[in-house]
Amino acid sequence: MPAALTPEIVPGLVAGGASTKIAEDIAPKFKHGDKVRARNINPTTHTRLPRYVRGKVGTVVHDHGVFVFNDSNAHGKGTHPQHVYNVRFTAQELWGPDAPSRDTLHIDMFESYIEPA
């Protein structure tokens, strides 16, 4: 990934895709099956943590590996590499008892977005 995003390189990135996955040896804090709670944070800047999952409990399904933490990197505050997990939430956890009992939603979440439940 280039240090700066310039107009000249945008077409190539869009056409070929770009990943912020990095090869860092960082131990994961969570594993498959762990119950986690999405942190209830309200940053003044952009975050990829959906508001509707904040404070809700889900289950770690998969560890995607280590990625650049976009929330800090976008503001020039460093890469803060961390694991990204796929977390499964039940519809009833997110939207209450009237939601279908068999429905679930999977969300990819940075490690700093979650805590043990």
C-alpha positions as CSV (number, residue, x, y, z in Angstrom):
1,M,0.0,0.0,0.0
2,P,1.4,3.4,-0.9
3,A,2.3,6.0,1.7
4,A,0.0,8.5,0.1
5,L,-3.1,8.1,-2.1
6,T,-2.6,10.1,-5.2
7,P,-5.0,10.5,-8.2
8,E,-2.6,8.6,-10.4
9,I,-2.8,5.4,-8.5
10,V,-6.5,5.4,-7.7
11,P,-7.6,3.6,-10.9
12,G,-5.1,0.8,-10.3
13,L,-6.3,0.3,-6.7
14,V,-9.9,0.3,-7.7
15,A,-9.4,-2.1,-10.6
16,G,-7.1,-4.5,-8.7
17,G,-8.4,-4.1,-5.2
18,A,-6.3,-3.3,-2.2
19,S,-6.0,-4.8,1.2
20,T,-4.8,-3.4,4.5
21,K,-3.9,-6.9,5.8
22,I,-0.3,-7.0,7.0
23,A,2.1,-9.7,8.1
24,E,2.5,-8.8,11.8
25,D,3.0,-11.5,14.5
26,I,0.4,-10.2,17.0
27,A,-1.3,-12.7,19.3
28,P,-5.1,-12.6,19.0
29,K,-7.1,-11.7,22.1
30,F,-10.1,-13.8,21.0
31,K,-10.7,-17.1,19.4
32,H,-13.6,-19.0,17.6
33,G,-16.5,-19.4,20.0
34,D,-15.6,-16.5,22.4
35,K,-18.5,-14.4,23.5
36,V,-17.7,-10.7,23.0
37,R,-19.5,-7.4,23.5
38,A,-19.2,-4.6,20.9
39,R,-17.8,-1.6,22.8
40,N,-20.2,1.3,23.2
41,I,-17.9,4.0,21.8
42,N,-18.9,7.3,20.3
43,P,-15.8,8.8,18.6
44,T,-16.0,12.2,17.0
45,T,-14.3,10.9,13.9
46,H,-15.2,8.1,11.5
47,T,-15.4,4.5,12.7
48,R,-16.3,1.2,11.1
49,L,-18.2,0.1,14.2
50,P,-21.9,0.1,13.3
51,R,-24.0,2.0,15.9
52,Y,-26.7,-0.7,16.1
53,V,-24.2,-3.3,17.4
54,R,-22.7,-1.2,20.1
55,G,-23.2,-2.8,23.5
56,K,-24.5,-6.0,22.0
57,V,-23.1,-9.5,22.6
58,G,-22.1,-11.8,19.7
59,T,-19.9,-14.8,19.1
60,V,-16.5,-14.8,17.3
61,V,-16.7,-17.0,14.3
62,H,-13.4,-16.4,12.5
63,D,-10.2,-14.5,12.9
64,H,-9.3,-12.9,9.5
65,G,-5.7,-12.0,10.6
66,V,-4.0,-8.7,11.3
67,F,-4.9,-5.5,9.5
68,V,-4.1,-1.8,9.6
69,F,-6.6,-0.1,11.9
70,N,-8.2,2.3,9.5
71,D,-9.8,4.5,12.1
72,S,-6.4,5.7,13.3
73,N,-4.5,5.4,10.0
74,A,-7.0,7.6,8.1
75,H,-6.1,10.5,10.5
76,G,-2.4,10.0,10.3
77,K,-2.2,8.6,13.8
78,G,-0.4,5.4,12.9
79,T,-1.4,1.9,11.7
80,H,-2.1,0.4,15.1
81,P,-2.3,-3.2,13.6
82,Q,-4.8,-5.5,15.1
83,H,-6.8,-8.6,14.4
84,V,-10.1,-8.4,12.6
85,Y,-12.8,-10.9,13.7
86,N,-16.0,-12.1,12.1
87,V,-18.6,-11.8,14.9
88,R,-22.1,-13.4,14.7
89,F,-25.0,-11.5,16.3
90,T,-28.5,-12.9,16.6
91,A,-31.3,-10.7,15.2
92,Q,-33.0,-10.8,18.6
93,E,-29.9,-9.5,20.3
94,L,-29.7,-6.6,17.8
95,W,-33.4,-5.8,17.3
96,G,-35.3,-7.4,20.2
97,P,-37.6,-10.3,20.8
98,D,-39.8,-9.7,17.8
99,A,-37.0,-10.3,15.4
100,P,-36.9,-13.7,13.7
101,S,-35.3,-16.2,16.1
102,R,-33.2,-18.0,13.5
103,D,-31.8,-14.9,11.8
104,T,-28.2,-13.8,12.4
105,L,-25.9,-11.0,11.2
106,H,-22.1,-11.4,10.7
107,I,-20.0,-8.3,11.0
108,D,-16.2,-8.0,10.6
109,M,-14.9,-6.1,13.6
110,F,-11.5,-4.8,14.6
111,E,-10.2,-6.1,17.9
112,S,-10.4,-2.7,19.6
113,Y,-14.1,-2.7,18.9
114,I,-14.8,-5.7,21.1
115,E,-14.3,-6.8,24.7
116,P,-15.0,-10.1,26.5
117,A,-18.7,-10.5,27.3
